[in-house]
Amino acid sequence: MVRTGAIAQQDNFQGVFVANDKGDPVFVPITVSRTVNDKTEVKSGLTRNEFVLLSFPPGTRKVSKANGRP
């Protein structure tokens, strides 16, 4: 189970961001099942040892550029 708010979309995949060994966020695609209140069941894609991020650590979030503009 993960918090539903941690689930993101990236390149048409549903997933979550987990901290790698350096603490940087890495997107991991997941397959989900049911949602109950604020938690969603993850059917595949995560191990029990991964730390799912609810927000990005300071300075690690990549900012998208709209139409190639800063």
C-alpha positions in Angstrom: 0.0 0.0 0.0 1.1 3.5 -0.8 -0.5 6.9 -0.2 -2.6 7.7 -3.2 -1.0 11.2 -3.3 2.4 9.7 -4.0 1.2 8.2 -7.3 2.3 10.2 -10.4 2.1 9.9 -14.2 5.2 10.0 -16.3 5.4 9.1 -20.0 1.9 7.5 -19.9 3.0 5.3 -17.0 1.6 5.3 -13.5 4.2 5.1 -10.8 5.9 6.5 -7.7 9.2 8.2 -6.9 11.5 6.3 -4.6 14.8 7.4 -3.1 17.9 5.7 -4.7 21.0 4.9 -2.7 22.1 8.6 -2.9 18.7 9.9 -1.8 17.8 11.2 -5.3 14.2 10.6 -6.5 13.8 7.9 -9.2 10.5 7.2 -11.0 9.3 3.5 -10.7 6.4 2.3 -12.8 3.8 0.4 -10.7 0.6 -1.5 -11.3 -2.2 -0.7 -8.8 -5.3 -2.3 -7.7 -7.9 -0.8 -5.3 -7.9 2.4 -3.4 -9.3 2.7 0.1 -9.5 6.2 1.6 -6.0 7.7 1.0 -4.1 4.5 0.3 -3.8 2.5 -2.9 -2.7 -1.2 -3.2 0.3 -1.8 -5.4 0.2 -5.1 -7.3 3.6 -4.9 -8.8 6.6 -2.6 -9.3 7.8 -2.1 -5.7 9.7 -4.1 -3.2 9.2 -3.8 0.6 12.6 -2.2 1.0 11.9 0.9 -1.2 11.3 4.3 0.4 8.4 6.0 -1.5 8.6 9.8 -1.6 5.6 11.9 -0.8 7.5 15.0 -1.8 10.9 15.8 -3.4 13.9 16.6 -1.2 15.0 20.2 -1.6 16.8 20.8 -4.8 16.0 17.5 -6.4 12.8 18.2 -8.3 13.3 18.7 -12.1 11.3 21.6 -13.4 9.5 21.2 -16.7 9.8 23.8 -19.4 6.7 24.8 -21.3 7.3 24.9 -25.0 11.0 24.9 -24.5 10.9 28.1 -22.4 12.5 28.5 -19.0 
